[in-house]
């Protein structure tokens, strides 16, 4: 499994591919024009930002802090 450091230096398209193929899907949320999918990799999380209007993956965000999971909690 890829490390957080190695993941962050990859090109955006490779980051998205790794998150979707090696990560475990957790949940999704909506943010502006994006559907943001959350994946759990071994020691970090990755968000994949999908723009449905353009049918493209716009970017990814990786993080280790569990406080960043707050937007996925439905209260």
Order of alpha helices (4+ residues) and beta strands (2+ residues): alpha-alpha-beta-beta-beta-beta
